[in-house]
Amino acid sequence: MIFIPDSQLDQWLMDDIHGGDLTTRALGIGARSGVMRFHHRQGGCISGIDTARRMLLRLGLNVEQHLYDGDIASADEILLTAKGRAQALHQGWKAVQNLLEWSCGVSDYLYRMCQILQRYSPNGKIACTRKTIPGTQLLAQQAVIAAGGIIHRAGCSETILLFANHRRFCDSPNNWQSMITTLRQQAPEKSIIVEADTPEDAKAVLLGQSNGLPDILQLDKFSPQEIVEIKAFGQKQAPNCRLSLAGGINLNTISEFAQTGVPLLVTSAPYYAPPADIKVRLTPTN
C-alpha cells in the first residue's frame, strides 16, 4: 500500500473547491440530501478507489466502496457511492472524478501492457520510472502496483543506476569494471544497474570480470534486433548478468520488445495514458 497523508487529500480537494461550490450556494440547495455515484463507463483495471473514498470522507459524506484497486471493472460498473448534503457532494464531485480518471487511465494502460508482456514471458515485469508528472508520484505508484507493475526507482537515493551522465564526471568514463567495483564497495547492500546507450558499450560491460559485472545491464533505446544480439552475447560472456530494456516502450511497441525474451521492461508511458471515462451522477434523496 502506498501511504497518502490526509494533508495531501485535503490539498487535492482544495485545488478545486476553495470557498465551496458557488453554484450550489447561489441556488440555495446545499442543505438538501443526495447521493452521488461514480461509474466507470468503459471498464478496465482500476486504481485510486480507496484514496477517492478517503477524500469523500474528509467532506463528511457517507461512502460505500464497491470495488478495490487492481480490480477489473465492467463497463458502467459503480465504483463508489457517496451520500450526504448537496454542498458536500458538489465539493467532492470534480476533485474525486479527476483523481479517478487519471489513476484508472494509468492502471488500465499498464495492465494491458503487462498482459502483452506475459504472453511471451509469463513471469515478466514492467517497471515504471520516477519520471512522473509533477505532483502525481503517490497516485502513480499506487496505480502501478494496482496494475501488477513494479516501481523502477521511487527516487535517486533508492537504487544504484549508473548513467552516462555519471560516467562523464569520472576520471576514466569507459572503465566500466573500475566504476562498478567502486559502486559495490561504496554501496554493498545494493544491486548495481548500469545503463548502456550503444551496442558497443553494452558489450564492453558484459566483458567485465567477476566483481566488475553489474547485476543488471539496462539497454536504453536499443532496437529489438540489437537487443536479441546483445542477449545472445550476454548469455555467452556473462550469463549471471540480467538485462532490462528502457526507452520507447509503450502499448504500441511492447509486443516487439516482449518478443525479444527479455522479461524486465522499464517505461514511463502509462503516466501519459488517456484518462478513464468516469461518469458521475448526483441525485436528491429528499
C-alpha positions as CSV (number, residue, x, y, z in Angstrom):
1,M,0.0,0.0,0.0
2,I,1.2,3.5,-0.8
3,F,0.7,5.8,2.2
4,I,-1.0,9.0,1.2
5,P,-1.4,11.5,4.1
6,D,-4.6,13.3,4.9
7,S,-2.8,16.6,4.1
8,Q,-2.4,15.5,0.5
9,L,-6.0,14.6,0.2
10,D,-7.0,18.0,1.5
11,Q,-4.7,19.7,-1.0
12,W,-6.3,17.8,-3.9
13,L,-9.7,18.9,-2.6
14,M,-8.6,22.5,-2.1
15,D,-7.2,22.6,-5.7
16,D,-10.8,22.7,-6.8
17,I,-13.2,23.7,-4.1
18,H,-11.5,26.7,-2.3
19,G,-14.6,28.5,-0.9
20,G,-17.1,25.8,-1.8
21,D,-19.4,25.4,-4.8
22,L,-20.7,28.8,-5.7
23,T,-23.5,27.5,-7.9
24,T,-24.8,25.3,-5.1
25,R,-24.7,28.2,-2.6
26,A,-26.3,30.6,-5.0
27,L,-29.2,28.2,-5.8
28,G,-29.8,27.6,-2.0
29,I,-29.7,23.8,-2.4
30,G,-26.7,23.0,-0.2
31,A,-28.7,21.6,2.7
32,R,-30.6,19.1,0.6
33,S,-29.7,15.4,0.9
34,G,-28.5,13.5,-2.0
35,V,-26.5,10.6,-3.4
36,M,-23.5,10.6,-5.8
37,R,-22.4,7.5,-7.8
38,F,-19.1,7.1,-9.7
39,H,-19.4,4.8,-12.7
40,H,-16.6,3.5,-15.0
41,R,-18.0,3.9,-18.5
42,Q,-15.8,1.6,-20.5
43,G,-14.4,-0.6,-17.7
44,G,-10.8,-1.7,-17.1
45,C,-8.2,-2.1,-14.4
46,I,-8.9,0.5,-11.6
47,S,-6.8,2.5,-9.1
48,G,-7.3,5.3,-6.7
49,I,-10.5,3.9,-5.3
50,D,-9.6,4.0,-1.6
51,T,-8.0,7.4,-2.0
52,A,-11.2,8.7,-3.5
53,R,-13.2,7.2,-0.7
54,R,-11.0,8.9,1.9
55,M,-11.3,12.3,0.1
56,L,-15.1,12.0,0.2
57,L,-15.0,11.1,3.9
58,R,-13.0,14.3,4.5
59,L,-16.1,16.2,3.4
60,G,-18.3,14.4,5.9
61,L,-20.0,12.1,3.4
62,N,-21.1,8.5,4.0
63,V,-19.2,6.4,1.4
64,E,-19.7,2.9,0.1
65,Q,-16.7,1.4,-1.8
66,H,-17.9,-1.2,-4.3
67,L,-14.5,-2.2,-5.9
68,Y,-10.9,-2.1,-4.9
69,D,-7.6,-1.1,-6.5
70,G,-6.5,-3.7,-9.0
71,D,-10.0,-5.0,-9.7
72,I,-11.2,-5.1,-13.3
73,A,-14.4,-3.1,-13.6
74,S,-17.1,-3.9,-16.1
75,A,-18.5,-1.3,-18.4
76,D,-20.7,1.2,-16.4
77,E,-19.9,-0.6,-13.1
78,I,-20.3,1.6,-10.0
79,L,-17.0,2.2,-8.2
80,L,-18.2,4.4,-5.3
81,T,-21.4,5.7,-3.8
82,A,-21.5,8.8,-1.5
83,K,-24.4,10.1,0.5
84,G,-24.9,13.4,2.3
85,R,-25.6,17.1,1.9
86,A,-25.6,18.5,-1.6
87,Q,-23.0,21.1,-0.7
88,A,-20.5,18.4,0.3
89,L,-21.4,16.2,-2.7
90,H,-20.8,19.1,-5.2
91,Q,-17.5,19.9,-3.4
92,G,-16.2,16.3,-3.8
93,W,-17.6,15.7,-7.3
94,K,-14.9,17.0,-9.7
95,A,-11.8,16.6,-7.4
96,V,-12.6,12.9,-7.0
97,Q,-13.6,12.4,-10.6
98,N,-10.3,13.9,-11.8
99,L,-8.3,11.7,-9.5
100,L,-10.2,8.5,-10.6
101,E,-10.0,9.3,-14.3
102,W,-6.2,9.9,-14.2
103,S,-5.5,7.0,-11.8
104,C,-7.6,4.5,-13.7
105,G,-6.2,5.6,-17.0
106,V,-2.7,4.8,-15.7
107,S,-3.6,1.5,-14.2
108,D,-5.5,0.2,-17.2
109,Y,-2.8,1.2,-19.7
110,L,-0.2,-0.6,-17.6
111,Y,-2.4,-3.6,-17.0
112,R,-2.8,-4.0,-20.8
113,M,1.0,-3.7,-21.3
114,C,1.5,-6.4,-18.6
115,Q,-0.9,-8.7,-20.3
116,I,1.1,-8.5,-23.6
117,L,4.5,-9.0,-21.9
118,Q,3.3,-12.1,-20.1
119,R,2.2,-13.8,-23.3
120,Y,5.9,-14.1,-24.1
121,S,7.4,-14.0,-20.5
122,P,4.9,-15.4,-18.0
123,N,6.9,-14.1,-15.1
124,G,7.9,-10.8,-16.8
125,K,7.6,-7.5,-15.1
126,I,7.1,-3.9,-16.2
127,A,8.9,-1.4,-14.0
128,C,7.7,2.3,-14.1
129,T,10.2,5.0,-13.7
130,R,10.3,8.1,-11.4
131,K,9.6,10.3,-14.5
132,T,6.1,11.0,-13.2
133,I,4.0,14.1,-13.9
134,P,4.9,16.6,-11.1
135,G,2.6,16.3,-8.2
136,T,1.3,12.8,-9.1
137,Q,4.0,10.5,-7.8
138,L,2.0,8.9,-5.0
139,L,-1.0,8.3,-7.2
140,A,1.3,7.0,-10.0
141,Q,3.0,4.5,-7.7
142,Q,-0.4,3.4,-6.4
143,A,-1.7,2.8,-10.0
144,V,1.4,0.9,-11.0
145,I,1.1,-1.5,-8.1
146,A,-2.6,-1.9,-8.7
147,A,-1.9,-2.9,-12.3
148,G,0.7,-5.5,-11.4
149,G,3.7,-3.4,-12.3
150,I,6.7,-2.6,-10.1
151,I,8.4,0.7,-9.2
152,H,11.7,1.1,-11.0
153,R,13.1,3.8,-8.8
154,A,11.0,5.9,-6.4
155,G,13.9,8.3,-6.1
156,C,17.6,8.7,-7.0
157,S,18.7,7.7,-3.5
158,E,16.9,4.4,-3.6
159,T,19.0,2.3,-6.0
160,I,22.3,2.4,-7.9
161,L,21.9,3.2,-11.6
162,L,25.0,4.3,-13.4
163,F,24.1,6.6,-16.3
164,A,26.4,8.1,-19.0
165,N,25.7,11.4,-17.2
166,H,27.5,10.0,-14.2
167,R,30.3,8.4,-16.1
168,R,31.3,11.7,-17.8
169,F,32.4,13.0,-14.4
170,C,34.6,10.1,-13.7
171,D,38.4,10.1,-14.5
172,S,38.1,7.0,-16.7
173,P,34.5,7.1,-18.1
174,N,35.0,4.0,-20.2
175,N,36.5,1.9,-17.4
176,W,33.3,0.0,-16.6
177,Q,34.9,-2.5,-14.3
178,S,36.5,0.1,-12.1
179,M,33.3,2.1,-11.7
180,I,31.2,-1.0,-10.9
181,T,33.8,-2.2,-8.4
182,T,33.7,1.2,-6.7
183,L,30.0,1.2,-6.6
184,R,29.9,-2.3,-5.0
185,Q,32.5,-1.2,-2.4
186,Q,30.6,2.0,-1.5
187,A,27.1,0.6,-1.6
188,P,27.5,-3.1,-0.6
189,E,23.8,-3.6,0.2
190,K,22.6,-2.5,-3.3
191,S,22.2,-4.2,-6.6
192,I,24.2,-2.5,-9.3
193,I,22.4,-1.4,-12.5
194,V,24.3,0.2,-15.4
195,E,22.7,1.7,-18.5
196,A,24.3,1.3,-21.9
197,D,23.4,3.6,-24.8
198,T,25.1,1.8,-27.6
199,P,25.8,-1.9,-28.5
200,E,29.5,-1.2,-28.1
201,D,29.0,0.0,-24.5
202,A,26.8,-3.0,-23.8
203,K,29.3,-5.5,-25.0
204,A,32.1,-3.7,-23.1
205,V,30.1,-4.0,-19.8
206,L,29.4,-7.7,-20.4
207,L,33.1,-8.4,-21.0
208,G,33.8,-7.4,-17.4
209,Q,35.1,-9.9,-14.8
210,S,33.6,-11.1,-11.5
211,N,33.1,-8.0,-9.2
212,G,33.2,-5.7,-12.2
213,L,30.0,-7.0,-13.7
214,P,26.7,-5.3,-12.9
215,D,23.7,-7.2,-11.6
216,I,21.5,-5.7,-14.4
217,L,22.5,-4.2,-17.7
218,Q,19.8,-1.7,-18.9
219,L,19.7,-1.3,-22.6
220,D,18.4,2.2,-23.5
221,K,16.7,2.8,-26.8
222,F,18.0,-0.3,-28.5
223,S,16.2,-1.8,-31.4
224,P,14.7,-5.3,-31.0
225,Q,17.3,-6.6,-33.4
226,E,20.1,-5.1,-31.3
227,I,18.6,-6.5,-28.1
228,V,18.5,-10.0,-29.5
229,E,22.2,-9.7,-30.4
230,I,23.2,-8.4,-27.0
231,K,21.1,-11.0,-25.2
232,A,22.9,-13.8,-27.1
233,F,26.3,-12.1,-26.4
234,G,25.5,-11.8,-22.7
235,Q,24.4,-15.4,-22.3
236,K,27.8,-16.5,-23.6
237,Q,30.0,-13.9,-21.9
238,A,28.1,-13.0,-18.6
239,P,25.2,-15.4,-18.0
240,N,24.6,-14.1,-14.5
241,C,24.1,-10.5,-15.6
242,R,20.4,-9.8,-16.3
243,L,19.1,-7.5,-18.9
244,S,16.4,-4.8,-18.7
245,L,15.0,-2.7,-21.6
246,A,14.2,1.0,-21.5
247,G,13.3,3.7,-24.0
248,G,10.4,3.8,-26.4
249,I,8.4,1.1,-24.7
250,N,4.6,1.7,-24.7
251,L,1.4,0.0,-25.6
252,N,2.0,0.3,-29.3
253,T,5.6,-1.1,-29.2
254,I,5.6,-3.5,-26.2
255,S,4.8,-6.6,-28.3
256,E,8.0,-6.3,-30.4
257,F,10.1,-5.7,-27.2
258,A,8.4,-8.6,-25.4
259,Q,9.3,-11.0,-28.2
260,T,13.0,-10.4,-27.5
261,G,12.5,-12.6,-24.4
262,V,13.9,-10.0,-22.0
263,P,11.4,-10.2,-19.1
264,L,12.1,-6.8,-17.4
265,L,10.9,-3.7,-19.2
266,V,11.2,-0.1,-18.0
267,T,8.8,2.6,-19.0
268,S,7.1,5.9,-18.1
269,A,4.4,5.7,-20.8
270,P,1.5,4.8,-18.5
271,Y,1.7,8.1,-16.8
272,Y,0.6,9.8,-20.0
273,A,-2.3,7.4,-20.8
274,P,-5.6,8.8,-21.9
275,P,-7.8,9.2,-18.7
276,A,-10.5,6.8,-18.0
277,D,-14.1,8.0,-18.6
278,I,-15.7,8.2,-15.1
279,K,-19.4,9.2,-15.1
280,V,-20.7,10.9,-12.0
281,R,-24.4,11.2,-11.3
282,L,-25.9,13.2,-8.4
283,T,-29.5,12.9,-7.4
284,P,-31.5,14.3,-4.5
285,T,-33.0,11.9,-1.9
286,N,-35.5,14.3,-0.4
